[in-house]
Amino acid sequence: MKLMKKIGAIALVGLFVASCAPRLKPNGNHGLPPGQVKKVTGAKSAKHYAPGQNKK
């Protein structure tokens, strides 16, 4: 019975640790900064590739 409690406690702690892991949201630029995506695509402005520069 003590073994079952230990296994349950370890599983519970594992779930808590796994649920606290940060989840990163990809921005669609494949990890490149906006200026580099602008160079690759040949665009005149990097505004369209910067996540904080969207018009409302």
N, CA, C and O atoms as CSV, one atom per row, in Angstrom:
chain,resi,resn,atom,element,x,y,z
A,1,MET,N,N,0.822,-1.196,0.000
A,1,MET,CA,C,0.000,0.000,0.000
A,1,MET,C,C,0.864,1.257,0.000
A,1,MET,O,O,0.509,2.253,-0.630
A,2,LYS,N,N,1.993,1.218,0.700
A,2,LYS,CA,C,2.888,2.366,0.724
A,2,LYS,C,C,3.494,2.606,-0.661
A,2,LYS,O,O,3.733,3.741,-1.072
A,3,LEU,N,N,3.732,1.503,-1.356
A,3,LEU,CA,C,4.306,1.616,-2.700
A,3,LEU,C,C,3.325,2.311,-3.641
A,3,LEU,O,O,3.735,3.116,-4.478
A,4,MET,N,N,2.048,2.012,-3.513
A,4,MET,CA,C,1.036,2.644,-4.364
A,4,MET,C,C,0.943,4.145,-4.072
A,4,MET,O,O,0.744,4.943,-4.988
A,5,LYS,N,N,1.085,4.526,-2.812
A,5,LYS,CA,C,1.047,5.944,-2.448
A,5,LYS,C,C,2.249,6.675,-3.035
A,5,LYS,O,O,2.126,7.799,-3.520
A,6,LYS,N,N,3.410,6.029,-2.987
A,6,LYS,CA,C,4.621,6.647,-3.538
A,6,LYS,C,C,4.497,6.822,-5.047
A,6,LYS,O,O,4.855,7.870,-5.585
A,7,ILE,N,N,3.996,5.809,-5.725
A,7,ILE,CA,C,3.829,5.882,-7.181
A,7,ILE,C,C,2.812,6.969,-7.532
A,7,ILE,O,O,3.013,7.728,-8.481
A,8,GLY,N,N,1.733,7.043,-6.775
A,8,GLY,CA,C,0.717,8.071,-7.009
A,8,GLY,C,C,1.266,9.470,-6.782
A,8,GLY,O,O,0.974,10.389,-7.547
A,9,ALA,N,N,2.063,9.630,-5.727
A,9,ALA,CA,C,2.652,10.941,-5.433
A,9,ALA,C,C,3.638,11.352,-6.524
A,9,ALA,O,O,3.665,12.513,-6.933
A,10,ILE,N,N,4.441,10.411,-6.990
A,10,ILE,CA,C,5.405,10.716,-8.053
A,10,ILE,C,C,4.669,11.089,-9.340
A,10,ILE,O,O,5.074,12.017,-10.040
A,11,ALA,N,N,3.597,10.376,-9.651
A,11,ALA,CA,C,2.817,10.687,-10.851
A,11,ALA,C,C,2.170,12.071,-10.740
A,11,ALA,O,O,2.130,12.819,-11.717
A,12,LEU,N,N,1.670,12.405,-9.563
A,12,LEU,CA,C,1.041,13.697,-9.350
A,12,LEU,C,C,2.046,14.832,-9.486
A,12,LEU,O,O,1.759,15.849,-10.118
A,13,VAL,N,N,3.213,14.661,-8.900
A,13,VAL,CA,C,4.269,15.672,-9.021
A,13,VAL,C,C,4.701,15.806,-10.483
A,13,VAL,O,O,4.947,16.916,-10.956
A,14,GLY,N,N,4.793,14.698,-11.189
A,14,GLY,CA,C,5.154,14.736,-12.605
A,14,GLY,C,C,4.133,15.514,-13.425
A,14,GLY,O,O,4.507,16.274,-14.318
A,15,LEU,N,N,2.864,15.334,-13.137
A,15,LEU,CA,C,1.823,16.084,-13.840
A,15,LEU,C,C,1.912,17.575,-13.550
A,15,LEU,O,O,1.739,18.396,-14.451
A,16,PHE,N,N,2.181,17.929,-12.295
A,16,PHE,CA,C,2.324,19.341,-11.947
A,16,PHE,C,C,3.493,19.976,-12.676
A,16,PHE,O,O,3.378,21.095,-13.177
A,17,VAL,N,N,4.606,19.283,-12.741
A,17,VAL,CA,C,5.790,19.817,-13.407
A,17,VAL,C,C,5.534,19.951,-14.910
A,17,VAL,O,O,5.927,20.946,-15.520
A,18,ALA,N,N,4.891,18.975,-15.494
A,18,ALA,CA,C,4.623,19.007,-16.932
A,18,ALA,C,C,3.621,20.111,-17.290
A,18,ALA,O,O,3.710,20.694,-18.371
A,19,SER,N,N,2.695,20.394,-16.418
A,19,SER,CA,C,1.692,21.407,-16.729
A,19,SER,C,C,2.253,22.814,-16.592
A,19,SER,O,O,1.667,23.755,-17.127
A,20,CYS,N,N,3.362,22.986,-15.897
A,20,CYS,CA,C,3.957,24.307,-15.711
A,20,CYS,C,C,4.978,24.646,-16.793
A,20,CYS,O,O,5.552,25.735,-16.773
A,21,ALA,N,N,5.209,23.751,-17.721
A,21,ALA,CA,C,6.192,24.002,-18.782
A,21,ALA,C,C,5.678,25.101,-19.705
A,21,ALA,O,O,4.510,25.076,-20.092
A,22,PRO,N,N,6.526,26.070,-20.069
A,22,PRO,CA,C,6.075,27.148,-20.952
A,22,PRO,C,C,5.824,26.638,-22.364
A,22,PRO,O,O,6.535,25.769,-22.867
A,23,ARG,N,N,4.815,27.189,-22.977
A,23,ARG,CA,C,4.500,26.834,-24.356
A,23,ARG,C,C,4.799,28.045,-25.231
A,23,ARG,O,O,4.196,29.105,-25.059
A,24,LEU,N,N,5.724,27.888,-26.165
A,24,LEU,CA,C,6.118,28.990,-27.028
A,24,LEU,C,C,5.254,28.997,-28.273
A,24,LEU,O,O,4.987,27.954,-28.868
A,25,LYS,N,N,4.827,30.173,-28.654
A,25,LYS,CA,C,3.969,30.316,-29.818
A,25,LYS,C,C,4.832,30.739,-31.015
A,25,LYS,O,O,5.451,31.803,-30.982
A,26,PRO,N,N,4.878,29.924,-32.060
A,26,PRO,CA,C,5.672,30.315,-33.226
A,26,PRO,C,C,5.028,31.501,-33.944
A,26,PRO,O,O,3.806,31.642,-33.938
A,27,ASN,N,N,5.853,32.355,-34.563
A,27,ASN,CA,C,5.322,33.549,-35.212
A,27,ASN,C,C,5.174,33.398,-36.714
A,27,ASN,O,O,4.777,34.356,-37.377
A,28,GLY,N,N,5.471,32.248,-37.274
A,28,GLY,CA,C,5.296,32.044,-38.697
A,28,GLY,C,C,6.479,32.493,-39.536
A,28,GLY,O,O,6.479,32.312,-40.753
A,29,ASN,N,N,7.486,33.076,-38.903
A,29,ASN,CA,C,8.670,33.538,-39.630
A,29,ASN,C,C,9.773,32.495,-39.618
A,29,ASN,O,O,10.895,32.784,-40.034
A,30,HIS,N,N,9.485,31.314,-39.160
A,30,HIS,CA,C,10.453,30.216,-39.077
A,30,HIS,C,C,11.655,30.586,-38.211
A,30,HIS,O,O,12.771,30.144,-38.482
A,31,GLY,N,N,11.437,31.388,-37.180
A,31,GLY,CA,C,12.503,31.733,-36.252
A,31,GLY,C,C,13.377,32.890,-36.704
A,31,GLY,O,O,14.333,33.237,-36.011
A,32,LEU,N,N,13.082,33.488,-37.828
A,32,LEU,CA,C,13.880,34.609,-38.324
A,32,LEU,C,C,13.296,35.931,-37.835
A,32,LEU,O,O,12.080,36.045,-37.677
A,33,PRO,N,N,14.140,36.928,-37.594
A,33,PRO,CA,C,13.626,38.247,-37.235
A,33,PRO,C,C,12.961,38.910,-38.444
A,33,PRO,O,O,13.232,38.524,-39.581
A,34,PRO,N,N,12.099,39.898,-38.215
A,34,PRO,CA,C,11.354,40.518,-39.312
A,34,PRO,C,C,12.241,41.077,-40.432
A,34,PRO,O,O,11.888,40.976,-41.607
A,35,GLY,N,N,13.375,41.659,-40.081
A,35,GLY,CA,C,14.258,42.226,-41.098
A,35,GLY,C,C,14.842,41.168,-42.024
A,35,GLY,O,O,15.007,41.403,-43.221
A,36,GLN,N,N,15.150,40.011,-41.469
A,36,GLN,CA,C,15.704,38.942,-42.300
A,36,GLN,C,C,14.635,38.366,-43.231
A,36,GLN,O,O,14.930,38.026,-44.377
A,37,VAL,N,N,13.395,38.256,-42.743
A,37,VAL,CA,C,12.308,37.751,-43.594
A,37,VAL,C,C,12.071,38.743,-44.736
A,37,VAL,O,O,11.791,38.339,-45.864
A,38,LYS,N,N,12.185,40.034,-44.442
A,38,LYS,CA,C,12.024,41.058,-45.470
A,38,LYS,C,C,13.072,40.889,-46.562
A,38,LYS,O,O,12.762,41.001,-47.748
A,39,LYS,N,N,14.305,40.623,-46.167
A,39,LYS,CA,C,15.379,40.424,-47.149
A,39,LYS,C,C,15.114,39.195,-48.008
A,39,LYS,O,O,15.324,39.223,-49.221
A,40,VAL,N,N,14.654,38.117,-47.382
A,40,VAL,CA,C,14.415,36.870,-48.113
A,40,VAL,C,C,13.280,37.032,-49.116
A,40,VAL,O,O,13.369,36.554,-50.247
A,41,THR,N,N,12.200,37.718,-48.691
A,41,THR,CA,C,11.038,37.852,-49.566
A,41,THR,C,C,11.178,38.987,-50.562
A,41,THR,O,O,10.462,39.020,-51.563
A,42,GLY,N,N,12.087,39.919,-50.306
A,42,GLY,CA,C,12.270,41.054,-51.204
A,42,GLY,C,C,11.264,42.161,-50.985
A,42,GLY,O,O,11.094,43.014,-51.856
A,43,ALA,N,N,10.591,42.173,-49.844
A,43,ALA,CA,C,9.605,43.212,-49.547
A,43,ALA,C,C,10.312,44.521,-49.208
A,43,ALA,O,O,11.490,44.524,-48.850
A,44,LYS,N,N,9.579,45.641,-49.323
A,44,LYS,CA,C,10.163,46.951,-49.020
A,44,LYS,C,C,10.075,47.281,-47.534
A,44,LYS,O,O,10.837,48.113,-47.043
A,45,SER,N,N,9.165,46.645,-46.816
A,45,SER,CA,C,8.971,46.941,-45.403
A,45,SER,C,C,8.897,45.642,-44.598
A,45,SER,O,O,8.359,44.633,-45.054
A,46,ALA,N,N,9.454,45.703,-43.387
A,46,ALA,CA,C,9.403,44.545,-42.498
A,46,ALA,C,C,8.185,44.594,-41.577
A,46,ALA,O,O,7.992,43.708,-40.744
A,47,LYS,N,N,7.367,45.632,-41.733
A,47,LYS,CA,C,6.213,45.820,-40.850
A,47,LYS,C,C,5.241,44.643,-40.908
A,47,LYS,O,O,4.634,44.291,-39.896
A,48,HIS,N,N,5.091,44.039,-42.073
A,48,HIS,CA,C,4.142,42.936,-42.222
A,48,HIS,C,C,4.617,41.668,-41.519
A,48,HIS,O,O,3.821,40.762,-41.277
A,49,TYR,N,N,5.886,41.597,-41.196
A,49,TYR,CA,C,6.442,40.392,-40.565
A,49,TYR,C,C,6.684,40.575,-39.076
A,49,TYR,O,O,7.078,39.623,-38.403
A,50,ALA,N,N,6.460,41.769,-38.542
A,50,ALA,CA,C,6.660,42.045,-37.130
A,50,ALA,C,C,5.338,41.863,-36.393
A,50,ALA,O,O,4.353,42.504,-36.759
A,51,PRO,N,N,5.279,41.014,-35.368
A,51,PRO,CA,C,4.002,40.705,-34.714
A,51,PRO,C,C,3.363,41.898,-34.014
A,51,PRO,O,O,2.140,41.936,-33.884
A,52,GLY,N,N,4.141,42.865,-33.564
A,52,GLY,CA,C,3.561,44.003,-32.849
A,52,GLY,C,C,3.154,45.141,-33.755
A,52,GLY,O,O,2.703,46.175,-33.262
A,53,GLN,N,N,3.295,44.994,-35.053
A,53,GLN,CA,C,3.032,46.094,-35.978
A,53,GLN,C,C,1.770,45.879,-36.806
A,53,GLN,O,O,1.671,46.384,-37.924
A,54,ASN,N,N,0.814,45.142,-36.272
A,54,ASN,CA,C,-0.419,44.873,-37.007
A,54,ASN,C,C,-1.411,46.009,-36.800
A,54,ASN,O,O,-1.587,46.487,-35.679
A,55,LYS,N,N,-2.060,46.443,-37.879
A,55,LYS,CA,C,-3.090,47.472,-37.774
A,55,LYS,C,C,-4.351,46.881,-37.170
A,55,LYS,O,O,-4.661,45.705,-37.363
A,56,LYS,N,N,-5.062,47.708,-36.443
A,56,LYS,CA,C,-6.311,47.240,-35.825
A,56,LYS,C,C,-7.479,47.489,-36.729
A,56,LYS,O,O,-8.613,47.161,-36.378
